[in-house]
Every structure is written in structure tokens, then in C-alpha cells.
């Protein structure tokens, strides 16, 4: 947890840190989502957004 907070806090903004912390804290839920589902979701997007 400290590694995630320190590494991300030094290199990114608050919103991205918040998003990463949600995935860290809710990891049981995110383990149920397959990589295939994630990639298919990104493939159907009509535009690209800079992360």
C-alpha cells in the first residue's frame, strides 16, 4: 500500500491516484474481470484519450 501511494503520488495527479487506489482497495472485484473484457471495451471506443 505504501509503495503504491508513494510511487503514484510522486508522478501523477490526484484523480489518477484516486483511480488506482480504488482498484487496489477493490481488488477482489477487479480480479473477477477478465483481460479480454477490458480489451474489448477499449476496442469499441471511437476515440483515444491521452492517459
N, CA, C and O atoms as CSV, one atom per row, in Angstrom:
chain,resi,resn,atom,element,x,y,z
A,1,UNK,N,N,0.823,-1.190,0.000
A,1,UNK,CA,C,0.000,0.000,0.000
A,1,UNK,C,C,0.867,1.254,0.000
A,1,UNK,O,O,0.621,2.173,-0.782
A,2,UNK,N,N,1.866,1.304,0.856
A,2,UNK,CA,C,2.741,2.477,0.893
A,2,UNK,C,C,3.498,2.644,-0.408
A,2,UNK,O,O,3.698,3.766,-0.872
A,3,UNK,N,N,3.922,1.539,-1.002
A,3,UNK,CA,C,4.629,1.621,-2.284
A,3,UNK,C,C,3.737,2.246,-3.344
A,3,UNK,O,O,4.171,3.126,-4.087
A,4,UNK,N,N,2.501,1.796,-3.414
A,4,UNK,CA,C,1.560,2.335,-4.405
A,4,UNK,C,C,1.352,3.819,-4.172
A,4,UNK,O,O,1.411,4.607,-5.116
A,5,UNK,N,N,1.110,4.210,-2.937
A,5,UNK,CA,C,0.852,5.610,-2.631
A,5,UNK,C,C,2.061,6.482,-2.938
A,5,UNK,O,O,1.917,7.528,-3.572
A,6,UNK,N,N,3.238,6.078,-2.507
A,6,UNK,CA,C,4.428,6.905,-2.715
A,6,UNK,C,C,4.819,6.989,-4.175
A,6,UNK,O,O,5.114,8.077,-4.670
A,7,UNK,N,N,4.829,5.867,-4.875
A,7,UNK,CA,C,5.225,5.839,-6.281
A,7,UNK,C,C,4.269,6.671,-7.123
A,7,UNK,O,O,4.706,7.460,-7.961
A,8,UNK,N,N,2.981,6.504,-6.908
A,8,UNK,CA,C,1.997,7.220,-7.707
A,8,UNK,C,C,1.895,8.685,-7.312
A,8,UNK,O,O,1.702,9.541,-8.176
A,9,UNK,N,N,2.015,8.985,-6.059
A,9,UNK,CA,C,1.901,10.364,-5.604
A,9,UNK,C,C,3.018,11.226,-6.182
A,9,UNK,O,O,2.814,12.413,-6.437
A,10,UNK,N,N,4.172,10.654,-6.385
A,10,UNK,CA,C,5.302,11.409,-6.909
A,10,UNK,C,C,5.210,11.657,-8.404
A,10,UNK,O,O,5.889,12.549,-8.912
A,11,UNK,N,N,4.397,10.902,-9.123
A,11,UNK,CA,C,4.442,11.004,-10.579
A,11,UNK,C,C,3.116,11.345,-11.253
A,11,UNK,O,O,3.097,11.556,-12.466
A,12,UNK,N,N,2.017,11.409,-10.523
A,12,UNK,CA,C,0.726,11.620,-11.176
A,12,UNK,C,C,-0.151,12.576,-10.389
A,12,UNK,O,O,0.177,12.975,-9.271
A,13,UNK,N,N,-1.269,12.932,-10.993
A,13,UNK,CA,C,-2.230,13.818,-10.356
A,13,UNK,C,C,-3.155,13.090,-9.400
A,13,UNK,O,O,-3.127,11.865,-9.292
A,14,UNK,N,N,-3.965,13.859,-8.719
A,14,UNK,CA,C,-4.859,13.318,-7.698
A,14,UNK,C,C,-5.911,12.370,-8.264
A,14,UNK,O,O,-6.206,11.345,-7.650
A,15,UNK,N,N,-6.478,12.691,-9.419
A,15,UNK,CA,C,-7.535,11.850,-9.980
A,15,UNK,C,C,-7.009,10.462,-10.344
A,15,UNK,O,O,-7.659,9.458,-10.054
A,16,UNK,N,N,-5.848,10.400,-10.969
A,16,UNK,CA,C,-5.281,9.107,-11.347
A,16,UNK,C,C,-4.910,8.307,-10.102
A,16,UNK,O,O,-5.114,7.093,-10.061
A,17,UNK,N,N,-4.371,8.976,-9.094
A,17,UNK,CA,C,-4.058,8.301,-7.836
A,17,UNK,C,C,-5.331,7.733,-7.219
A,17,UNK,O,O,-5.335,6.604,-6.729
A,18,UNK,N,N,-6.393,8.499,-7.241
A,18,UNK,CA,C,-7.672,8.036,-6.715
A,18,UNK,C,C,-8.160,6.804,-7.470
A,18,UNK,O,O,-8.608,5.839,-6.851
A,19,UNK,N,N,-8.078,6.826,-8.797
A,19,UNK,CA,C,-8.500,5.681,-9.606
A,19,UNK,C,C,-7.677,4.437,-9.286
A,19,UNK,O,O,-8.220,3.337,-9.189
A,20,UNK,N,N,-6.378,4.612,-9.123
A,20,UNK,CA,C,-5.505,3.473,-8.801
A,20,UNK,C,C,-5.790,2.927,-7.408
A,20,UNK,O,O,-5.745,1.716,-7.194
A,21,UNK,N,N,-6.080,3.801,-6.471
A,21,UNK,CA,C,-6.374,3.353,-5.114
A,21,UNK,C,C,-7.691,2.575,-5.067
A,21,UNK,O,O,-7.819,1.615,-4.307
A,22,UNK,N,N,-8.658,2.983,-5.868
A,22,UNK,CA,C,-9.930,2.250,-5.915
A,22,UNK,C,C,-9.687,0.833,-6.407
A,22,UNK,O,O,-10.215,-0.125,-5.841
A,23,UNK,N,N,-8.882,0.696,-7.468
A,23,UNK,CA,C,-8.606,-0.653,-7.975
A,23,UNK,C,C,-7.815,-1.472,-6.963
A,23,UNK,O,O,-7.991,-2.687,-6.884
A,24,UNK,N,N,-6.946,-0.824,-6.187
A,24,UNK,CA,C,-6.182,-1.536,-5.165
A,24,UNK,C,C,-7.096,-1.996,-4.033
A,24,UNK,O,O,-6.999,-3.136,-3.580
A,25,UNK,N,N,-7.967,-1.128,-3.584
A,25,UNK,CA,C,-8.836,-1.454,-2.455
A,25,UNK,C,C,-9.947,-2.429,-2.832
A,25,UNK,O,O,-10.385,-3.220,-1.997
A,26,UNK,N,N,-10.398,-2.380,-4.062
A,26,UNK,CA,C,-11.471,-3.259,-4.528
A,26,UNK,C,C,-10.916,-4.386,-5.402
A,26,UNK,O,O,-11.560,-4.794,-6.368
A,27,UNK,N,N,-9.745,-4.882,-5.073
A,27,UNK,CA,C,-9.062,-5.861,-5.923
A,27,UNK,C,C,-9.848,-7.160,-6.088
A,27,UNK,O,O,-9.736,-7.811,-7.127
A,28,UNK,N,N,-10.634,-7.547,-5.096
A,28,UNK,CA,C,-11.437,-8.770,-5.225
A,28,UNK,C,C,-12.426,-8.653,-6.377
A,28,UNK,O,O,-12.632,-9.606,-7.128
A,29,UNK,N,N,-13.030,-7.490,-6.512
A,29,UNK,CA,C,-13.955,-7.266,-7.621
A,29,UNK,C,C,-13.206,-7.256,-8.949
A,29,UNK,O,O,-13.657,-7.871,-9.915
A,30,UNK,N,N,-12.078,-6.571,-9.009
A,30,UNK,CA,C,-11.342,-6.444,-10.263
A,30,UNK,C,C,-10.687,-7.752,-10.696
A,30,UNK,O,O,-10.397,-7.924,-11.879
A,31,UNK,N,N,-10.451,-8.662,-9.782
A,31,UNK,CA,C,-9.917,-9.969,-10.156
A,31,UNK,C,C,-10.946,-10.786,-10.930
A,31,UNK,O,O,-10.581,-11.701,-11.667
A,32,UNK,N,N,-12.217,-10.465,-10.770
A,32,UNK,CA,C,-13.280,-11.182,-11.474
A,32,UNK,C,C,-13.438,-10.717,-12.916
A,32,UNK,O,O,-14.053,-11.412,-13.725
A,33,UNK,N,N,-12.892,-9.554,-13.247
A,33,UNK,CA,C,-12.996,-9.012,-14.603
A,33,UNK,C,C,-11.834,-9.556,-15.426
A,33,UNK,O,O,-10.675,-9.421,-15.035
A,34,UNK,N,N,-12.141,-10.167,-16.558
A,34,UNK,CA,C,-11.085,-10.764,-17.381
A,34,UNK,C,C,-10.406,-9.713,-18.252
A,34,UNK,O,O,-10.988,-8.673,-18.561
A,35,UNK,N,N,-9.180,-9.996,-18.639
A,35,UNK,CA,C,-8.436,-9.100,-19.524
A,35,UNK,C,C,-9.121,-8.967,-20.872
A,35,UNK,O,O,-9.070,-7.911,-21.502
A,36,UNK,N,N,-9.758,-10.036,-21.312
A,36,UNK,CA,C,-10.468,-10.000,-22.594
A,36,UNK,C,C,-11.616,-8.990,-22.551
A,36,UNK,O,O,-11.840,-8.264,-23.520
A,37,UNK,N,N,-12.334,-8.943,-21.447
A,37,UNK,CA,C,-13.415,-7.964,-21.300
A,37,UNK,C,C,-12.885,-6.533,-21.338
A,37,UNK,O,O,-13.500,-5.650,-21.936
A,38,UNK,N,N,-11.764,-6.315,-20.708
A,38,UNK,CA,C,-11.171,-4.973,-20.684
A,38,UNK,C,C,-10.714,-4.560,-22.071
A,38,UNK,O,O,-10.990,-3.442,-22.506
A,39,UNK,N,N,-10.016,-5.449,-22.774
A,39,UNK,CA,C,-9.528,-5.096,-24.107
A,39,UNK,C,C,-10.671,-4.893,-25.085
A,39,UNK,O,O,-10.598,-4.005,-25.934
A,40,UNK,N,N,-11.722,-5.691,-24.987
A,40,UNK,CA,C,-12.856,-5.497,-25.898
A,40,UNK,C,C,-13.553,-4.175,-25.619
A,40,UNK,O,O,-14.049,-3.538,-26.549
A,41,UNK,N,N,-13.602,-3.753,-24.383
A,41,UNK,CA,C,-14.203,-2.459,-24.038
A,41,UNK,C,C,-13.418,-1.317,-24.676
A,41,UNK,O,O,-14.010,-0.372,-25.196
A,42,UNK,N,N,-12.090,-1.401,-24.640
A,42,UNK,CA,C,-11.266,-0.360,-25.253
A,42,UNK,C,C,-11.332,-0.404,-26.772
A,42,UNK,O,O,-11.230,0.639,-27.418
A,43,UNK,N,N,-11.497,-1.570,-27.351
A,43,UNK,CA,C,-11.550,-1.689,-28.808
A,43,UNK,C,C,-12.804,-1.062,-29.390
A,43,UNK,O,O,-12.770,-0.578,-30.522
A,44,UNK,N,N,-13.896,-1.053,-28.667
A,44,UNK,CA,C,-15.125,-0.482,-29.210
A,44,UNK,C,C,-15.212,1.029,-29.021
A,44,UNK,O,O,-16.131,1.663,-29.538
A,45,UNK,N,N,-14.270,1.609,-28.288
A,45,UNK,CA,C,-14.267,3.070,-28.135
A,45,UNK,C,C,-13.976,3.720,-29.477
A,45,UNK,O,O,-13.185,3.209,-30.269
A,46,UNK,N,N,-14.625,4.855,-29.723
A,46,UNK,CA,C,-14.478,5.519,-31.018
A,46,UNK,C,C,-13.296,6.481,-31.068
A,46,UNK,O,O,-12.895,6.891,-32.157
A,47,UNK,N,N,-12.733,6.850,-29.935
A,47,UNK,CA,C,-11.607,7.779,-29.927
A,47,UNK,C,C,-10.621,7.394,-28.835
A,47,UNK,O,O,-10.951,6.666,-27.899
A,48,UNK,N,N,-9.429,7.891,-28.979
A,48,UNK,CA,C,-8.395,7.618,-27.983
A,48,UNK,C,C,-8.218,8.835,-27.095
A,48,UNK,O,O,-8.297,9.973,-27.557
A,49,UNK,N,N,-7.981,8.588,-25.831
A,49,UNK,CA,C,-7.793,9.656,-24.868
A,49,UNK,C,C,-6.416,9.491,-24.253
A,49,UNK,O,O,-6.023,8.379,-23.901
A,50,UNK,N,N,-5.683,10.580,-24.121
A,50,UNK,CA,C,-4.367,10.517,-23.501
A,50,UNK,C,C,-4.530,10.226,-22.015
A,50,UNK,O,O,-5.269,10.921,-21.318
A,51,UNK,N,N,-3.840,9.196,-21.534
A,51,UNK,CA,C,-3.925,8.819,-20.124
A,51,UNK,C,C,-3.008,9.638,-19.282
A,51,UNK,O,O,-2.953,9.451,-18.067
